[in-house]
Amino acid sequence: MPRAGGARQAARPPTGRATAASSPVLTARRLHAHYGGFTALDGVDLDVFPGRITAVVGPNGAGKSTLFHCLAGTLRPARGSVRLGGRDITALPAHARTRLGVARTFQQLAVFPSLTVAENVRVGAEQGRVTDPGTVERTLRLLGLDGPVRALPAAGLPTGTLRRVELARALAGAPRVLLLDEPAAGLDTAEVAALTRVLKALAADGTALLVVEHDLDLVAGLADVVHVMTAGRIVASGPPGRVLDAPGSAAGR
Ligand SMILES: Nc1ncnc2c1ncn2[C@@H]1O[C@H](COP(=O)(O)OP(=O)(O)OP(=O)(O)O)[C@@H](O)[C@H]1O
């Protein structure tokens, strides 16, 4: 992945346009979710700010994916609310949230194998908040997909490239909020470094990012604020240096 232009060197504190945006764009309040009799989310509050990278970490089974699904609209919480800007979107399905500017990537890659790279990205543009052909080209360039690879079918491309295609697809609709589920899964060290630069550049440009990630070193180098989940609750929040390295941290670094 090529260097993204304008990437910030440091993620903290937010700079540029982001500084003025002090109110959260996406908020979750008192979210509860159950699977049968099992409580997976037990009153989660979360704020996602424009121009910042917010990370959620925690041990297996903590409820991270359940929270992610509630934000993306693929799971309805039993109680609590999700708001985008001032609007209550708790009852809106995923595609309606995408239209309003909440884009996501998937832990299991989700691209159309028979479509080319550029066609996949165009699909994302059509599903998003803004349909602007220029956005597709800009996004392909940002992710280093504007060379010959743009005309190749997605089927058979390496994981690192497909992760970029998926990210490009999510970005092509010019989202206000980008939800990333394990974005570094399957990437090598160089690809993770390149991904980090792209995500920081997006945040510097004002996008709100939420990352659910197992790789705590990536989170340490990426996030402005980290929330640690355990047993369906957020048990610690703060800058990565404070939260991840705290003695006995539930983040487990
Ligand atoms: N569809 C389901 N049916 C029943 N239980 C589920 C279901 N999905 C998740 N759970 C349970 O809910 C709890 C939270 O799961 P969740 O996947 O949200 O955790 P997680 O923090 O994302 O874990 P991981 O890091 O392993 O992905 C776990 O105990 C899990 O077994």
The ligand as an SDF file (V2000), in Angstrom:
LIG
                    3D

 31 33  0  0  0  0  0  0  0  0999 V2000
  -25.2120  -15.5170   17.9250 N   0  0  0  0  0  0  0  0  0  0  0  0
  -24.8590  -15.7700   19.1780 C   0  0  0  0  0  0  0  0  0  0  0  0
  -25.5660  -16.6370   19.9250 N   0  0  0  0  0  0  0  0  0  0  0  0
  -25.2330  -16.8880   21.2090 C   0  0  0  0  0  0  0  0  0  0  0  0
  -24.2010  -16.3140   21.8480 N   0  0  0  0  0  0  0  0  0  0  0  0
  -23.4580  -15.4590   21.1560 C   0  0  0  0  0  0  0  0  0  0  0  0
  -23.7460  -15.1320   19.7920 C   0  0  0  0  0  0  0  0  0  0  0  0
  -22.8370  -14.2140   19.3590 N   0  0  0  0  0  0  0  0  0  0  0  0
  -22.0170  -14.0010   20.4130 C   0  0  0  0  0  0  0  0  0  0  0  0
  -22.3920  -14.7280   21.4740 N   0  0  0  0  0  0  0  0  0  0  0  0
  -21.7520  -14.7260   22.8010 C   0  0  0  0  0  0  0  0  0  0  0  0
  -21.7890  -13.3830   23.2770 O   0  0  0  0  0  0  0  0  0  0  0  0
  -20.5680  -13.0490   23.9240 C   0  0  0  0  0  0  0  0  0  0  0  0
  -19.9690  -11.8470   23.2640 C   0  0  0  0  0  0  0  0  0  0  0  0
  -19.5960  -12.2070   21.9460 O   0  0  0  0  0  0  0  0  0  0  0  0
  -18.8700  -11.1950   20.9790 P   0  0  0  0  0  0  0  0  0  0  0  0
  -18.6290  -11.9360   19.6960 O   0  0  0  0  0  0  0  0  0  0  0  0
  -19.6040   -9.9320   20.9330 O   0  0  0  0  0  0  0  0  0  0  0  0
  -17.4880  -10.9840   21.7430 O   0  0  0  0  0  0  0  0  0  0  0  0
  -16.1090  -10.4280   21.1840 P   0  0  0  0  0  0  0  0  0  0  0  0
  -15.5500   -9.5640   22.2510 O   0  0  0  0  0  0  0  0  0  0  0  0
  -16.3090   -9.8190   19.8530 O   0  0  0  0  0  0  0  0  0  0  0  0
  -15.2550  -11.7530   21.0500 O   0  0  0  0  0  0  0  0  0  0  0  0
  -14.1000  -12.1200   19.9960 P   0  0  0  0  0  0  0  0  0  0  0  0
  -12.9390  -11.2420   20.3650 O   0  0  0  0  0  0  0  0  0  0  0  0
  -13.8430  -13.5620   20.2690 O   0  0  0  0  0  0  0  0  0  0  0  0
  -14.6370  -11.8600   18.6120 O   0  0  0  0  0  0  0  0  0  0  0  0
  -19.7000  -14.3100   23.8430 C   0  0  0  0  0  0  0  0  0  0  0  0
  -19.8210  -14.9990   25.0670 O   0  0  0  0  0  0  0  0  0  0  0  0
  -20.2900  -15.0870   22.7100 C   0  0  0  0  0  0  0  0  0  0  0  0
  -20.1030  -16.4810   22.8990 O   0  0  0  0  0  0  0  0  0  0  0  0
  1  2  1  0
  2  3  1  0
  2  7  2  0
  3  4  2  0
  4  5  1  0
  5  6  2  0
  6  7  1  0
  6 10  1  0
  7  8  1  0
  8  9  2  0
  9 10  1  0
 10 11  1  0
 11 12  1  0
 11 30  1  0
 12 13  1  0
 13 14  1  0
 13 28  1  0
 14 15  1  0
 15 16  1  0
 16 17  2  0
 16 18  1  0
 16 19  1  0
 19 20  1  0
 20 21  2  0
 20 22  1  0
 20 23  1  0
 23 24  1  0
 24 25  2  0
 24 26  1  0
 24 27  1  0
 28 29  1  0
 28 30  1  0
 30 31  1  0
M  END
$$$$
